[in-house]
Amino acid sequence: MNRYRLNLRITALLMAMVLLFAGCASVNLESHVAESASEALDVAASEADRQEAQAYLLRAADRFQNRNQHRDARTLLQSDQFDAADEETENQRILLALASAVALDDAQWAADITSAIDPDHFLNYDRNLISRAASLQEQAYRLAGDNLAAAITLILLAEADTEADTQTLHDAIWQNLKRTPDTELADEKGRAIGYEAQGWLELAAILREPEDNLDEQGRRIRNWQNNWPEHPAASTPPAELQLIASLAESRPQRITLAVPLRGPLASAGAAIRDGFFAAYYEDESADREKISIRVVDTSDTAFPALYEDLANDNQDLIVGPLEKDALSTLSDMESLPVPVLGLNYLPSDTEAPSGLYQFGLSAEDEARQIADRMTGENIDQVLVLIPAGDWGDRLETALLRRLEQNGGVALDIERYYREDNLRAVTADLLGITVSRDRAIDVERTAGINVEFEPRRRQDADGIVMVAEPTLARQFKPLFAFYFGGNLPVYSPSMVYEGNPDPSRDRDLNGVIFTDTPWILEDDNQFRGAVREAMPDIRGQLGRLFAMGADAWNLSKRLPLLRQVEDATIDGQTGKLSMTSDGSIHRQQLWAKFRNGTPERLPPLEPSTVEETQETDEFTGQE
């Protein structure tokens, strides 16, 4: 009986295996629809004809892509079942792989795919697929960080596809060439094959001089057009270059500088005025026979009335006001007939009218850069010292928002007044007070004396110290006194008076801070020329002087920053860029106090922290 049952079981098992193999063999690869990547791979593995199996996997990957299941498609397209595929099959796999790599934002896969092809690979496809293949290939190159190959792909596409949108293609080519490092551009320029590629690389190379003014850049563009008259970009330049070439002709000629010259903001207004004119007279491109600049005092004038008078006087641009309240009066207007470069910022909940640009020494910009620097150095849990008051409120908000975006957290925030007991503030920040209170509670509860050894909290990675120099020189030693001397300390520019003073600033040793190029650049020719003539321009007044100089340089380039993606200006207050609402951001430099003297720090790698553009409130002045 047992042997009979055993035979029945063996027979049933054999029949099941026969049915299983019969079922697999009977799968129609042309019509079979797999529900998962693993099912598709199993079916393909059961097919004896390797080419048929690969064709089935390509169809399955295409169906997954159509259903937005790009991870399943990736699993199939990375399968070793495509090993030794013929050229046609491999080209189809590459095209599908490019699509999924781009959809998944998979930089590593994009790099693997593009490393195995050349920029002209898209020409292997049928004419109706060339444009799509080139577009996917360009996106994959960019995703892999190879902007030069992305540009060359589009240059070849422009030659091959005469029906493509020429302006759009040329704009994309230019953006990729702009992002190509100088060394790569120089190497490729010597190897470039073909008239169009050589012309593009030369155009990119001649516009890389950082000190070129707008007139010089316009002249270089026109000279290039004369030297390359048959080049497609000569007749249809990238939109950015068209704008640069036209800016010299359209720059404002009648300018009013509206700043306070009396009252509490008089010294700030005068420093900005002096910086504005210093930059104007240093600007060799300025046509002083055509440009007129008038200065008006806003200290005792209602700005709406002043603006109306200036608009009726046919001014091309108004630079100012500096006062935050005066600037806010413009927010009631939908558009400004005469553009305004305000020297402060509207509140974050206020919509800027068309024609208003906003620029200042934004403390919030510095707070965001501090958060980014800490994140880039793997400091995620921080303790924060910030002065009490509205200014501190705004800085705290900007810092906490960026920390949250970067995945960091403020463990504790201590707000203080100048007259506070700084020892108590520091002890509270580092958790010494809590430690002492716990010991006292134990004594009271147990009724015995507890031997107490103070300890600071151990979960912090760093400290943000927002303090002027006189207070910072007291806080920094107190961190060490309360067992926090090993924690890195980060500060905004206010921590440094702007003049080297090693004997007083030794107490700041180790503090890492951000500041303007005007303060930190070793070889700043503009600052050198100014200080010979105006040796008293130092410290915070020097930063305001630099702000005035940047206001002049911005006055010529506002349309460029607004209309051209990723456009920047290397200014005295930082690298300047503009958001969609006309607010101008500053990216500053970094330094660390050593032996009482600031020493420049290198910038973090751009990939360390993903930069995010915000439209938070900016405040440079009170």
C-alpha positions as CSV (number, residue, x, y, z in Angstrom):
1,M,0.0,0.0,0.0
2,N,2.7,2.4,0.9
3,R,4.6,1.5,-2.3
4,Y,1.4,2.1,-4.3
5,R,0.9,5.6,-2.7
6,L,4.6,6.4,-3.4
7,N,4.2,5.5,-7.0
8,L,1.1,7.7,-7.3
9,R,2.9,10.6,-5.8
10,I,5.9,10.2,-8.1
11,T,3.6,9.9,-11.1
12,A,1.7,13.1,-10.1
13,L,5.0,15.0,-9.6
14,L,6.2,14.0,-13.0
15,M,2.9,15.0,-14.6
16,A,3.1,18.4,-12.9
17,M,6.6,18.9,-14.2
18,V,5.5,18.0,-17.7
19,L,2.6,20.4,-17.5
20,L,4.9,23.1,-16.2
21,F,7.4,22.8,-19.0
22,A,4.7,22.5,-21.5
23,G,3.1,25.6,-20.2
24,C,6.4,27.5,-20.4
25,A,7.0,26.3,-23.9
26,S,3.6,27.3,-25.0
27,V,4.0,31.0,-23.9
28,N,3.5,33.3,-26.9
29,L,6.3,35.8,-26.5
30,E,4.6,38.2,-29.0
31,S,1.5,38.6,-26.9
32,H,2.6,37.7,-23.3
33,V,2.3,40.6,-20.9
34,A,4.4,40.2,-17.7
35,E,3.1,41.8,-14.6
36,S,6.6,42.1,-13.0
37,A,10.2,42.3,-14.0
38,S,11.0,38.9,-12.4
39,E,8.2,37.2,-14.4
40,A,9.5,38.7,-17.6
41,L,13.0,37.5,-16.9
42,D,11.8,34.0,-16.0
43,V,9.8,33.8,-19.3
44,A,12.8,35.1,-21.3
45,A,15.1,32.6,-19.6
46,S,12.8,29.7,-20.8
47,E,13.1,30.7,-24.4
48,A,15.8,28.8,-26.3
49,D,16.1,31.5,-29.1
50,R,18.3,34.2,-27.4
51,Q,17.3,36.9,-30.0
52,E,13.6,36.1,-29.4
53,A,14.1,36.3,-25.7
54,Q,15.9,39.7,-26.0
55,A,13.2,41.1,-28.3
56,Y,10.6,40.0,-25.7
57,L,12.4,41.8,-22.9
58,L,12.6,45.0,-25.0
59,R,8.9,44.9,-25.5
60,A,8.3,44.2,-21.8
61,A,10.6,47.1,-20.9
62,D,8.7,49.4,-23.3
63,R,5.4,48.4,-21.7
64,F,6.7,49.0,-18.2
65,Q,7.9,52.5,-19.3
66,N,4.4,53.2,-20.8
67,R,3.0,52.4,-17.3
68,N,5.6,54.5,-15.6
69,Q,7.2,51.5,-14.0
70,H,10.7,52.5,-14.8
71,R,12.3,50.5,-12.0
72,D,10.9,47.3,-13.5
73,A,12.2,48.5,-16.9
74,R,15.6,49.1,-15.4
75,T,15.7,45.6,-14.0
76,L,15.1,44.1,-17.5
77,L,17.5,46.5,-19.3
78,Q,20.3,45.8,-16.9
79,S,19.9,42.0,-17.2
80,D,22.8,39.9,-18.4
81,Q,20.3,38.3,-20.9
82,F,21.4,41.1,-23.2
83,D,25.0,40.0,-23.2
84,A,26.3,39.4,-26.8
85,A,23.2,41.2,-28.3
86,D,23.5,42.1,-31.9
87,E,23.9,45.8,-32.9
88,E,20.2,46.5,-33.6
89,T,19.1,44.9,-30.3
90,E,21.7,46.8,-28.4
91,N,20.7,50.1,-29.9
92,Q,17.1,49.5,-28.9
93,R,18.2,48.6,-25.4
94,I,20.3,51.7,-25.1
95,L,17.4,54.0,-26.2
96,L,15.1,52.4,-23.7
97,A,17.8,52.6,-21.0
98,L,18.3,56.3,-21.6
99,A,14.6,56.9,-21.2
100,S,14.4,55.1,-17.8
101,A,17.7,56.5,-16.5
102,V,16.4,60.0,-17.2
103,A,13.0,59.3,-15.7
104,L,14.5,57.8,-12.6
105,D,17.1,60.6,-12.3
106,D,19.7,57.7,-12.0
107,A,23.0,59.5,-12.4
108,Q,25.2,56.3,-12.0
109,W,23.2,54.4,-14.6
110,A,23.3,57.4,-16.9
111,A,27.1,57.5,-16.5
112,D,27.3,53.7,-17.3
113,I,25.2,54.1,-20.4
114,T,26.8,57.2,-21.8
115,S,30.4,55.9,-21.1
116,A,29.7,53.2,-23.7
117,I,28.5,55.5,-26.5
118,D,29.7,58.5,-28.4
119,P,27.8,61.8,-28.8
120,D,26.9,60.8,-32.4
121,H,25.3,57.6,-31.3
122,F,21.7,58.9,-31.8
123,L,22.4,58.9,-35.6
124,N,22.1,55.1,-35.5
125,Y,18.3,55.4,-35.3
126,D,15.6,55.9,-37.9
127,R,15.0,59.4,-38.9
128,N,11.7,59.6,-37.0
129,L,13.6,58.6,-33.8
130,I,16.7,60.8,-34.2
131,S,15.3,63.8,-32.3
132,R,14.0,61.8,-29.4
133,A,17.2,59.8,-29.1
134,A,19.4,62.9,-29.2
135,S,17.2,64.6,-26.5
136,L,17.4,61.5,-24.2
137,Q,21.1,61.2,-24.8
138,E,21.7,64.9,-24.0
139,Q,19.7,64.6,-20.8
140,A,21.6,61.5,-19.8
141,Y,25.0,63.2,-20.4
142,R,23.9,66.1,-18.2
143,L,22.7,63.7,-15.5
144,A,26.1,62.0,-15.6
145,G,27.8,65.4,-15.3
146,D,29.2,65.4,-18.8
147,N,28.0,68.8,-20.1
148,L,30.5,68.9,-22.9
149,A,29.2,65.6,-24.5
150,A,25.7,66.9,-24.0
151,A,26.6,70.1,-26.0
152,I,28.3,68.1,-28.8
153,T,25.2,65.8,-29.0
154,L,23.0,68.9,-29.6
155,I,25.5,70.4,-32.1
156,L,25.3,67.2,-34.1
157,L,21.5,67.2,-33.9
158,A,21.4,70.7,-35.2
159,E,23.3,69.6,-38.3
160,A,21.2,66.4,-38.8
161,D,17.7,67.8,-38.1
162,T,17.0,70.8,-40.2
163,E,13.4,71.0,-38.9
164,A,14.5,71.4,-35.2
165,D,13.8,74.6,-33.3
166,T,17.1,76.4,-34.0
167,Q,16.8,79.0,-31.1
168,T,15.9,76.3,-28.6
169,L,18.8,74.1,-29.7
170,H,21.3,76.9,-29.6
171,D,20.1,78.0,-26.1
172,A,20.6,74.5,-24.8
173,I,24.0,74.1,-26.5
174,W,25.1,77.3,-24.8
175,Q,23.9,76.3,-21.4
176,N,25.8,73.1,-21.6
177,L,29.0,74.8,-22.8
178,K,28.7,77.3,-19.9
179,R,28.7,74.5,-17.4
180,T,31.7,72.8,-18.9
181,P,34.9,73.3,-16.9
182,D,37.7,75.4,-18.6
183,T,40.1,72.4,-18.7
184,E,37.6,70.2,-20.6
185,L,36.7,73.0,-23.0
186,A,40.4,73.7,-23.8
187,D,41.1,70.0,-24.3
188,E,38.2,69.4,-26.6
189,K,38.8,72.6,-28.6
190,G,42.1,71.2,-29.8
191,R,40.4,67.9,-30.9
192,A,37.1,69.3,-32.3
193,I,36.2,68.0,-35.7
194,G,33.8,69.9,-37.9
195,Y,33.2,73.5,-38.6
196,E,30.2,73.9,-36.3
197,A,31.7,72.2,-33.3
198,Q,34.9,74.3,-33.6
199,G,32.9,77.5,-33.9
200,W,30.8,76.7,-30.8
201,L,33.9,75.8,-28.7
202,E,35.7,79.0,-29.7
203,L,32.6,81.1,-28.9
204,A,32.5,79.5,-25.4
205,A,36.2,80.1,-24.9
206,I,36.3,83.8,-25.7
207,L,33.6,84.6,-23.2
208,R,35.3,83.1,-20.2
209,E,37.2,86.2,-19.0
210,P,35.7,87.0,-15.6
211,E,36.8,90.7,-15.7
212,D,35.2,91.4,-19.0
213,N,32.6,94.2,-18.8
214,L,29.4,94.1,-20.9
215,D,30.9,96.2,-23.7
216,E,33.9,94.0,-24.0
217,Q,31.7,90.9,-24.0
218,G,29.5,92.4,-26.7
219,R,32.5,93.3,-28.8
220,R,33.8,89.7,-28.5
221,I,30.5,88.3,-29.6
222,R,30.3,90.6,-32.6
223,N,34.0,89.8,-33.6
224,W,33.1,86.1,-33.4
225,Q,30.1,86.6,-35.7
226,N,32.4,88.4,-38.2
227,N,35.0,85.6,-38.0
228,W,32.3,82.8,-38.3
229,P,29.8,84.3,-40.7
230,E,28.5,81.0,-42.0
231,H,28.1,79.4,-38.6
232,P,24.4,78.8,-37.5
233,A,25.0,80.6,-34.2
234,A,26.2,83.7,-36.0
235,S,22.7,84.2,-37.5
236,T,20.8,82.8,-34.5
237,P,22.9,83.4,-31.3
238,P,21.8,82.0,-28.0
239,A,19.3,84.2,-26.4
240,E,21.7,85.0,-23.6
241,L,24.3,86.3,-26.0
242,Q,21.7,88.3,-27.9
243,L,20.8,89.9,-24.6
244,I,24.5,90.7,-23.7
245,A,25.1,92.2,-27.1
246,S,22.1,94.5,-26.7
247,L,22.6,95.4,-23.1
248,A,25.3,98.0,-23.9
249,E,22.9,99.8,-26.0
250,S,19.9,99.5,-23.7
251,R,21.6,100.2,-20.3
252,P,20.0,103.0,-18.3
253,Q,21.5,106.4,-18.9
254,R,19.4,108.6,-16.5
255,I,19.8,107.2,-13.0
256,T,18.7,108.4,-9.6
257,L,20.4,107.2,-6.5
258,A,17.9,107.7,-3.6
259,V,19.5,107.1,-0.2
260,P,19.2,108.7,3.3
261,L,21.9,111.3,3.9
262,R,20.7,112.6,7.2
263,G,19.4,110.9,10.4
264,P,20.2,107.5,11.8
265,L,20.9,105.9,8.4
266,A,23.1,108.8,7.1
267,S,26.4,107.0,7.4
268,A,25.0,103.9,5.7
269,G,23.5,106.0,2.9
270,A,26.8,107.9,2.4
271,A,28.8,104.7,2.2
272,I,26.5,103.2,-0.4
273,R,26.6,106.5,-2.4
274,D,30.4,106.5,-2.3
275,G,30.6,102.9,-3.4
276,F,28.2,103.5,-6.2
277,F,30.2,106.4,-7.6
278,A,33.6,104.6,-7.0
279,A,32.4,101.7,-9.1
280,Y,31.0,104.0,-11.8
281,Y,34.3,105.9,-12.2
282,E,36.2,102.6,-12.2
283,D,34.0,101.2,-15.0
284,E,35.8,101.9,-18.2
285,S,32.7,100.9,-20.2
286,A,30.6,103.7,-18.8
287,D,29.9,106.4,-21.3
288,R,30.1,109.5,-19.1
289,E,29.0,111.8,-21.8
290,K,25.6,109.9,-22.0
291,I,25.1,108.7,-18.4
292,S,23.8,111.1,-15.8
293,I,23.5,110.2,-12.1
294,R,21.6,112.3,-9.6
295,V,21.5,111.8,-5.8
296,V,18.4,112.5,-3.7
297,D,18.1,112.4,0.0
298,T,15.2,110.2,1.2
299,S,15.6,110.9,4.9
300,D,12.7,113.4,5.2
301,T,10.7,112.7,2.0
302,A,7.7,110.5,1.5
303,F,8.9,107.9,-1.1
304,P,5.7,107.5,-3.1
305,A,5.7,111.2,-3.9
306,L,9.4,111.2,-4.7
307,Y,9.0,108.2,-7.0
308,E,6.2,109.9,-8.8
309,D,8.3,113.0,-9.4
310,L,11.2,110.9,-10.6
311,A,9.0,108.9,-13.0
312,N,7.7,112.1,-14.4
313,D,11.2,113.3,-14.9
314,N,11.9,110.5,-17.4
315,Q,14.4,108.6,-15.3
316,D,15.5,105.2,-16.6
317,L,16.3,103.6,-13.2
318,I,15.9,104.5,-9.5
319,V,18.5,102.9,-7.2
320,G,17.0,102.9,-3.6
321,P,15.4,103.4,-1.2
322,L,17.4,102.0,1.6
323,E,14.7,102.3,4.3
324,K,12.5,99.2,4.5
325,D,9.3,101.1,5.2
326,A,9.9,103.3,2.2
327,L,10.5,100.3,-0.1
328,S,7.2,98.7,1.2
329,T,5.2,101.7,-0.1
330,L,5.9,100.5,-3.6
331,S,4.2,97.1,-3.0
332,D,0.8,98.8,-3.4
333,M,1.5,99.3,-7.2
334,E,1.0,96.5,-9.7
335,S,3.9,97.7,-11.9
336,L,6.5,100.4,-11.8
337,P,6.8,102.6,-14.9
338,V,10.4,103.3,-14.0
339,P,12.3,100.2,-12.7
340,V,13.5,100.4,-9.1
341,L,16.6,98.6,-7.6
342,G,15.6,98.7,-4.0
343,L,18.4,98.5,-1.4
344,N,16.4,96.4,1.0
345,Y,13.8,93.6,0.8
346,L,10.0,93.4,1.1
347,P,8.5,91.2,3.8
348,S,8.2,87.6,2.7
349,D,4.4,87.8,2.5
350,T,4.4,90.8,0.2
351,E,4.3,90.4,-3.6
352,A,6.7,92.5,-5.5
353,P,5.3,94.7,-8.3
354,S,6.7,94.3,-11.8
355,G,9.8,96.4,-12.3
356,L,11.0,96.1,-8.6
357,Y,14.3,94.5,-7.9
358,Q,15.5,93.9,-4.4
359,F,19.2,93.9,-3.2
360,G,20.9,94.2,0.2
361,L,23.2,92.7,2.7
362,S,20.8,90.0,3.6
363,A,21.4,88.3,7.0
364,E,19.0,85.5,5.9
365,D,21.3,84.8,2.9
366,E,24.1,84.3,5.4
367,A,22.0,82.1,7.6
368,R,21.2,79.8,4.7
369,Q,24.8,79.6,3.7
370,I,25.8,78.7,7.3
371,A,23.2,75.8,7.3
372,D,24.5,74.6,3.9
373,R,28.1,74.7,5.1
374,M,27.3,72.7,8.2
375,T,25.4,70.1,6.2
376,G,28.3,69.8,3.8
377,E,30.6,69.1,6.7
378,N,28.2,66.5,8.2
379,I,27.0,68.7,11.1
380,D,23.3,68.0,11.5
381,Q,22.5,68.6,15.1
382,V,23.3,72.1,16.2
383,L,23.0,74.6,19.1
384,V,22.1,78.1,18.2
385,L,22.8,81.5,19.8
386,I,20.9,84.5,18.3
387,P,20.3,88.0,19.6
388,A,16.7,88.8,20.7
389,G,14.6,91.1,18.5
390,D,12.9,91.2,15.1
391,W,16.2,91.0,13.2
392,G,17.1,87.8,15.2
393,D,13.6,86.4,14.5
394,R,14.1,86.7,10.7
395,L,17.5,85.2,10.9
396,E,16.3,82.3,13.0
397,T,13.5,81.6,10.6
398,A,15.8,81.4,7.6
399,L,18.3,79.2,9.5
400,L,15.7,76.7,10.7
401,R,14.0,76.4,7.3
402,R,17.3,75.6,5.6
403,L,18.4,73.2,8.3
404,E,15.1,71.4,7.9
405,Q,15.5,71.3,4.1
406,N,18.9,69.8,4.6
407,G,17.8,67.2,7.1
408,G,19.4,69.0,10.1
409,V,17.9,70.1,13.4
410,A,18.5,72.8,16.0
411,L,18.6,71.0,19.3
412,D,18.3,74.3,21.3
413,I,18.1,78.0,20.5
414,E,19.1,80.6,23.1
415,R,18.0,84.2,22.4
416,Y,19.9,86.7,24.4
417,Y,20.2,90.5,25.1
418,R,23.5,92.3,25.4
419,E,23.0,92.9,29.1
420,D,22.3,89.2,29.8
421,N,24.7,87.1,31.9
422,L,26.6,85.5,29.1
423,R,27.9,82.7,31.4
424,A,24.3,81.7,32.2
425,V,23.3,81.9,28.5
426,T,26.2,79.6,27.5
427,A,25.6,77.2,30.4
428,D,21.9,76.9,29.3
429,L,22.9,76.4,25.7
430,L,25.3,73.6,26.5
431,G,23.0,71.9,28.9
432,I,25.1,72.6,32.0
433,T,22.2,74.1,33.9
434,V,20.0,71.1,33.2
435,S,22.8,68.8,34.5
436,R,23.2,70.9,37.7
437,D,19.4,71.0,38.3
438,R,19.2,67.2,38.0
439,A,21.9,66.8,40.7
440,I,20.0,69.2,43.0
441,D,16.7,67.2,42.4
442,V,18.5,64.0,43.4
443,E,19.9,65.6,46.5
444,R,16.4,66.8,47.5
445,T,14.7,63.5,46.8
446,A,17.3,61.2,48.4
447,G,18.2,63.6,51.2
448,I,21.9,63.0,50.6
449,N,24.8,65.1,49.2
450,V,25.5,64.2,45.6
451,E,29.0,64.7,44.2
452,F,28.3,66.7,41.1
453,E,30.6,67.0,38.1
454,P,29.0,69.2,35.4
455,R,28.7,67.8,31.9
456,R,27.5,69.4,28.7
457,R,24.9,67.7,26.5
458,Q,26.5,65.1,24.1
459,D,24.1,65.1,21.2
460,A,25.3,68.4,19.5
461,D,27.6,68.4,16.5
462,G,28.2,72.2,16.3
463,I,27.2,75.7,17.4
464,V,25.8,78.6,15.4
465,M,27.0,81.8,17.1
466,V,25.3,85.0,15.9
467,A,27.1,87.7,17.8
468,E,29.0,91.0,17.2
469,P,32.7,90.8,17.9
470,T,32.7,92.2,21.5
471,L,30.2,89.5,22.6
472,A,31.6,86.7,20.3
473,R,35.0,87.2,22.0
474,Q,33.3,86.3,25.3
475,F,31.1,83.5,24.1
476,K,33.8,81.5,22.3
477,P,36.0,81.0,25.5
478,L,32.9,80.2,27.5
479,F,32.1,77.3,25.1
480,A,35.4,75.8,26.1
481,F,34.9,76.6,29.8
482,Y,31.6,74.7,29.7
483,F,33.1,71.6,28.0
484,G,32.1,72.6,24.4
485,G,35.5,73.6,23.1
486,N,35.6,70.7,20.7
487,L,32.4,71.8,18.9
488,P,32.9,73.7,15.6
489,V,31.4,77.2,15.7
490,Y,29.9,78.9,12.7
491,S,29.0,82.6,12.4
492,P,27.7,85.2,10.0
493,S,29.9,88.2,8.9
494,M,28.9,90.3,11.9
495,V,31.4,88.3,14.0
496,Y,34.3,90.1,12.2
497,E,34.9,93.8,12.4
498,G,36.5,93.7,8.9
499,N,40.0,94.8,10.0
500,P,42.8,92.3,11.1
501,D,43.3,92.6,14.8
502,P,45.1,89.5,16.0
503,S,45.6,90.6,19.6
504,R,41.8,91.0,20.1
505,D,40.6,88.2,17.8
506,R,42.6,85.4,19.3
507,D,39.6,84.6,21.4
508,L,37.8,83.8,18.1
509,N,40.3,81.2,17.0
510,G,38.5,78.3,15.4
511,V,35.3,80.2,14.5
512,I,34.3,79.6,10.9
513,F,32.4,82.5,9.3
514,T,31.1,83.8,6.0
515,D,31.9,87.2,4.6
516,T,32.0,89.3,1.4
517,P,34.7,89.2,-1.2
518,W,35.4,92.8,-0.3
519,I,36.5,91.6,3.1
520,L,38.1,88.2,2.4
521,E,39.5,88.3,-1.1
522,D,43.3,88.6,-0.9
523,D,43.8,90.2,-4.2
524,N,40.9,92.6,-4.6
525,Q,42.0,95.2,-7.1
526,F,38.9,97.4,-6.6
527,R,39.3,97.4,-2.8
528,G,43.0,98.2,-3.2
529,A,42.4,101.2,-5.4
530,V,39.6,102.5,-3.1
531,R,41.6,102.2,0.1
532,E,44.4,104.2,-1.3
533,A,42.0,107.1,-1.9
534,M,39.6,106.4,1.0
535,P,41.5,104.7,3.8
536,D,38.6,105.1,6.3
537,I,36.3,102.7,4.4
538,R,36.6,99.7,6.6
539,G,34.5,97.4,8.7
540,Q,30.7,97.5,8.3
541,L,30.9,100.7,6.4
542,G,33.2,98.9,4.0
543,R,30.6,96.3,3.4
544,L,28.0,99.0,2.7
545,F,30.5,100.7,0.3
546,A,30.9,97.3,-1.5
547,M,27.1,97.1,-1.6
548,G,27.0,100.4,-3.3
549,A,29.6,99.3,-5.8
550,D,27.5,96.2,-6.6
551,A,24.4,98.4,-7.0
552,W,26.2,100.2,-9.9
553,N,27.2,96.9,-11.5
554,L,23.7,95.5,-11.1
555,S,22.1,98.6,-12.7
556,K,23.6,97.5,-16.0
557,R,22.7,93.8,-15.7
558,L,19.3,93.5,-14.2
559,P,17.7,92.2,-17.5
560,L,20.5,89.7,-17.8
561,L,20.0,88.2,-14.4
562,R,16.2,88.2,-14.8
563,Q,16.0,86.6,-18.3
564,V,19.0,84.2,-18.4
565,E,18.9,81.0,-16.4
566,D,21.8,80.6,-14.0
567,A,23.2,84.0,-14.8
568,T,25.5,85.4,-12.1
569,I,27.7,88.4,-11.4
570,D,30.9,88.3,-9.4
571,G,30.3,91.2,-7.0
572,Q,32.1,92.8,-4.1
573,T,29.4,91.4,-1.7
574,G,29.4,87.9,-3.2
575,K,28.3,86.0,-6.3
576,L,25.0,87.6,-7.2
577,S,22.0,85.8,-8.8
578,M,18.3,86.7,-9.0
579,T,15.1,84.8,-8.2
580,S,12.0,85.0,-10.3
581,D,10.5,87.7,-8.1
582,G,13.5,90.0,-8.7
583,S,15.2,89.3,-5.3
584,I,19.0,89.2,-5.6
585,H,20.9,86.5,-3.6
586,R,24.5,86.7,-2.5
587,Q,26.9,83.7,-2.2
588,Q,29.7,84.7,0.0
589,L,33.2,83.4,0.9
590,W,34.4,81.5,3.9
591,A,37.2,81.9,6.5
592,K,38.4,80.6,9.8
593,F,40.1,82.5,12.6
594,R,43.7,81.2,13.1
595,N,46.0,83.1,15.4
596,G,43.5,85.9,15.5
597,T,43.5,86.3,11.8
598,P,40.9,85.1,9.2
599,E,42.2,82.6,6.7
600,R,40.3,81.8,3.6
601,L,38.6,78.4,3.4
602,P,38.0,76.6,0.1
603,P,34.4,76.3,-1.0
604,L,32.6,73.0,-0.5
605,E,32.1,70.8,-3.6
606,P,28.9,71.9,-5.4
607,S,27.4,68.4,-5.1
608,T,27.8,68.4,-1.3
609,V,24.6,70.4,-0.7
610,E,21.8,70.7,-3.2
611,E,21.2,74.4,-3.5
612,T,17.6,75.5,-3.2
613,Q,16.2,78.8,-4.3
614,E,13.8,80.4,-1.8
615,T,11.8,83.6,-1.8
616,D,12.1,84.1,2.0
617,E,12.3,87.6,3.4
618,F,15.7,89.2,3.1
619,T,16.9,91.9,5.4
620,G,20.2,93.7,5.1
621,Q,19.5,96.8,7.0
622,E,17.3,97.8,9.9
